[in-house]
Amino acid sequence: MKKSYPILIAIRYLMSKKRRRSISFNTVISTAGVALGVMALLVVLSVMSGFQEDLQKKILGVNAHVVVMSYSGKIQKYLDVMKKAEEIKGVKAASPFLMGQVMLSRNQRSQGVFIRGILPKYEKRTTEIYKHMYMGNFDDLAKNSSTPGIIIGRELASSLGVLPGDTVNVISPIGEMGPLGMLPRAKKFRVVGIFEVGMYDYDANLAIVSLNSLQEFLHFPGQVNAIELRLDDIYSAPVIKKSVIGILGPTFYARDWIEMNRNLFAALKLEKFTMFIILTLIILVAAFNIVSTLIMNVIEKEREIAILKTMGATDRGIMSIFMIQGLLIGIIGTLIGLTGGFLISFLINNFEIIKLPADVYYLSHLPAKMELSDFIIVCTSAVFISFLATIYPARQASKLAPAEALRYE
């Protein structure tokens, strides 16, 4: 009982009605300040984590984890190269592709895009773009027809005003020499499907055709310019990239998804850290409120402190009372903020409350991902800051002389 009296008295002081109502109001404000700071931090960090994860998922849904290329710009006997790459430990699948830049036109509308030639049966093993079909069938690319098929993004289809079954003109900037000089190369393709990844850059600037038709159109007979690899662990990409180069030889080089999107993810990481620092200031403001609340409480409880000291309470015991009281304010505020942050993040993530313009941002809605590490760091930081705020008022209370406090009683 002697050891636990600081806890009992601290709880009693916290729950009792103060003679000065301003102290009670300050206690509520201090608790609300901590709760608001914790809640804001958790929601912002969850949104930043969700944004990064969703962006990463969409990038890796369209692109592979590692892309292997040749210094010559062309890869011959690519099926043999694929087999060698698939034998590397950690490589799940490989597929060839041919990439180029062309212009798509329909009636009076035209737009420059990236065009990718693929083998559908291999592409399904390395990317997930086939899962994002909005209209049509991904496998229709493999069908033989006098007019080869093409799959385009939903935003691109809207810009050109086309639907599945319509034809578009594909025009290559690398033309053919004619009697009047260089003439652009053009060919008709039939739209067999429309995909929607949810990322504007892909939905508006990417077209997919069969590898054979693009090889014929770009004059790349039996060749590709890259091979993409899907890995068992996406974060092992830098290591496997080095293994690929070592096995395939010095004429090849590779780039992984981390390297290709380094600037984007580095900016997101920096922004997340910056937001953490800025929003922590809210908790610091609440900590100053805790200091002022405890100082006023010490002034109000001078008589009680003097009585406790005359009954044998030590300076350390008195100090513990007010430190525990301030810590309780921080813990209660943290728990309220934790609950509020969790609920708001849950609603944002599951009900897509906040919509975003896809042509401005990479996403069509604001996502949220609640990471345990973020919650632990924020809650621990809030409690620790609250604890630091109790030290000065508690020391002042412990130094109070009983004779001075009881002189006029």
ABEGO torsion letter per residue (X at the ends): XAAAAAAAAAAAAAABBBABAAAAAAAAAAAAAAAAAAAAAAAAAAAAAAAAAAAAAAAAAABBABBBBBAAGBBBGAAAAAAAAAABBGBABBBBBBBBBBBBBBEABBBBBBBBBBBAAAAAAABAAAAABABEBAAAAABBBABBBBBBBAAAAAAAGBBBGBBBBBBBABBBBBAAEBBBBBBBBBBABBBBAGBAAAAAABBBBBAAAAAAAAGBBGBBABBBBBBABAAAAAAAAAAAAAAAEAABBBBBAAAAAAAAAAAAAAAAAAAAAAAAAAAAAAAAAAAAAAAAAAAAAAAAAAAAAAAGBBAAAAAAAAAAAAAAAAAAAAAAAAAAAAAAAAAAAAAGABBBBAAABABABBBBBBBAAAAAAAAAAAAAAAAAAAAAAAAAAAABBAAAAAAAX
